[in-house]
Amino acid sequence: MDSSQFDRDTAVALRSPGVYDTDLSADWTIFGVVNGGYLLALLGRALGDALPHPHPFSVSAHYLAPSLPGPAVIRTEIVRTGRTLSTGQASLYQRAEDGTEREHIRVLATYGDLDALSDDVRTSAKPPAIPPYEHCLGPSDAPEPLPGSAEITRLLDIKLDPATLGWALGAPSGKGEVRGWFGLADGRDPDPLSLLLTVDALPPTAFDLGLSGWTPTVELTAHVRCRPAPGPLRVSITTRNLAGGFLEEDAEVWDSADRLVAQSRQLARAPR
């Protein structure tokens, strides 16, 4: 449990039935604000402890306020339990400057057992065409920090497809696409919980649209489709519509066995 920083930083301590204490690590921040995927995984761990089924199937989160490093409490509630699926909700709270408790995220999630699923797969989806890992580029390849680089980049092993990296050189494509290889820098293999981080860990597609700055998530729904095989993941994120100051991001995550292991859609506010 403590071999990876991801596991240490998503640890929760049971205070009372359904209530968990945790500490939001500053190592998972972007522009000083805690990353939404890390928070999703943190609440996912609490729900995995509270519910009778082990794995997240569908997790929908509404981000009500930015979360900052420091103490937090997660309150969970079991909504329904069945033979193959269980549903619960969780909210994360932090103390405001005046000492009052403020809700920052509310999650509704359905859990099940990925290992009990049928191996019947019928799909028209195809893995994204990404150059080999050694031909892709990451923060360490830049002569200076990439726009939007943050504390979280030290914990991630991300190599982006050069075809979607024009924004780092001042020449965004305008297509709203980001593709690349993803893993944790300490070598921890992916699992259902870490997939909740993966869907929100790459640079935002807003960069490829020619925008820079913080792109806060309003709502994020992630579907975990199967347990990922060991090894690096391939992630593809696209935006088709930016309007009224908001954009959607559709993500697909593929494992080393060429299986679609996770999907997500989020609504985010475009950088101002």
Backbone hydrogen bonds, N-H to C=O, Kabsch-Sander energy under -0.5 kcal/mol:
donor,donor_aa,acceptor,acceptor_aa,energy
8,R,4,S,-2.2
9,D,5,Q,-3.0
10,T,6,F,-0.9
11,A,8,R,-1.0
13,A,21,D,-2.8
14,L,12,V,-0.5
15,R,19,V,-2.8
16,S,19,V,-1.3
19,V,16,S,-2.8
20,Y,74,I,-3.0
21,D,13,A,-3.0
22,T,72,A,-2.3
24,L,70,G,-3.2
25,S,23,D,-0.5
28,W,25,S,-1.2
29,T,26,A,-1.0
30,I,33,V,-3.1
33,V,30,I,-2.0
34,V,67,S,-2.6
35,N,28,W,-3.1
37,G,200,D,-0.6
39,L,35,N,-1.9
40,L,36,G,-2.2
41,A,37,G,-2.2
42,L,38,Y,-2.1
43,L,39,L,-2.5
44,G,40,L,-2.2
45,R,41,A,-2.1
46,A,42,L,-1.7
47,L,43,L,-2.5
48,G,44,G,-2.1
49,D,45,R,-1.4
50,A,46,A,-1.9
51,L,47,L,-2.6
55,H,112,G,-2.8
57,F,110,T,-2.8
58,S,110,T,-1.7
59,V,222,A,-2.6
60,S,108,L,-2.6
61,A,220,L,-3.0
62,H,106,R,-2.7
63,Y,61,A,-0.5
63,Y,218,V,-2.1
64,L,62,H,-0.8
64,L,104,H,-2.6
65,A,104,H,-1.5
70,G,24,L,-1.9
72,A,22,T,-2.3
73,V,93,Y,-2.1
74,I,20,Y,-3.1
75,R,91,S,-2.4
76,T,18,G,-3.3
76,T,74,I,-0.5
77,E,89,Q,-2.5
79,V,77,E,-0.6
79,V,87,T,-2.2
80,R,87,T,-2.0
82,G,85,L,-1.9
86,S,111,Y,-2.3
87,T,80,R,-3.1
88,G,109,A,-2.5
89,Q,77,E,-2.5
90,A,107,V,-2.2
91,S,75,R,-2.0
92,L,105,I,-2.0
93,Y,73,V,-2.9
94,Q,102,R,-2.2
96,A,100,T,-3.4
99,G,96,A,-2.0
102,R,94,Q,-3.0
104,H,92,L,-3.2
105,I,92,L,-1.1
106,R,62,H,-2.1
107,V,90,A,-3.3
108,L,60,S,-2.3
109,A,88,G,-2.9
110,T,58,S,-2.7
111,Y,86,S,-3.4
112,G,55,H,-2.5
114,L,112,G,-0.6
116,A,113,D,-1.5
117,L,114,L,-1.3
121,V,119,D,-0.6
130,I,128,P,-1.1
135,H,132,P,-2.1
136,C,133,Y,-1.7
137,L,160,L,-2.3
141,D,138,G,-1.8
142,A,139,P,-1.3
149,S,146,L,-2.4
152,I,29,T,-1.7
153,T,150,A,-1.3
154,R,151,E,-1.6
155,L,152,I,-1.6
156,L,152,I,-0.5
156,L,153,T,-0.6
157,D,183,G,-3.3
158,I,156,L,-0.7
159,K,181,W,-1.7
160,L,137,L,-3.9
161,D,179,R,-2.8
164,T,161,D,-2.5
165,L,162,P,-1.6
168,A,165,L,-1.4
169,L,166,G,-1.6
170,G,167,W,-1.3
171,A,166,G,-2.9
174,G,208,D,-2.8
178,V,237,I,-2.3
180,G,235,V,-2.1
181,W,159,K,-2.9
182,F,233,L,-2.7
183,G,157,D,-0.8
184,L,188,R,-0.7
185,A,155,L,-2.5
187,G,184,L,-2.2
195,L,191,D,-1.5
196,L,192,P,-0.5
196,L,193,L,-1.4
197,L,193,L,-0.5
197,L,194,S,-0.7
198,T,194,S,-2.1
199,V,195,L,-1.8
200,D,197,L,-1.8
201,A,198,T,-1.5
207,F,204,P,-1.6
208,D,205,T,-0.6
209,L,205,T,-0.9
209,L,206,A,-0.6
210,G,207,F,-1.5
211,L,206,A,-2.5
218,V,267,L,-3.3
219,E,267,L,-1.6
220,L,61,A,-2.3
221,T,265,R,-2.6
222,A,59,V,-2.8
223,H,263,Q,-3.3
224,V,57,F,-2.1
225,R,223,H,-0.6
225,R,261,V,-2.6
226,C,261,V,-1.1
233,L,182,F,-2.7
234,R,254,W,-2.6
235,V,180,G,-2.9
236,S,252,E,-2.2
237,I,178,V,-2.8
238,T,250,D,-2.1
239,T,176,G,-2.1
243,A,241,N,-0.5
243,A,246,F,-2.4
246,F,243,A,-1.6
247,L,268,A,-2.6
248,E,241,N,-0.9
249,E,266,Q,-2.1
250,D,238,T,-2.7
251,A,249,E,-0.5
251,A,264,S,-2.5
252,E,236,S,-2.2
253,V,262,A,-2.6
254,W,234,R,-2.9
255,D,259,R,-2.2
258,D,255,D,-1.7
261,V,253,V,-2.2
261,V,259,R,-1.0
262,A,253,V,-1.4
263,Q,223,H,-2.3
264,S,251,A,-2.0
265,R,221,T,-2.0
266,Q,249,E,-1.8
267,L,219,E,-2.5
268,A,247,L,-3.1
268,A,266,Q,-0.5
269,R,216,P,-2.7
270,A,245,G,-2.6
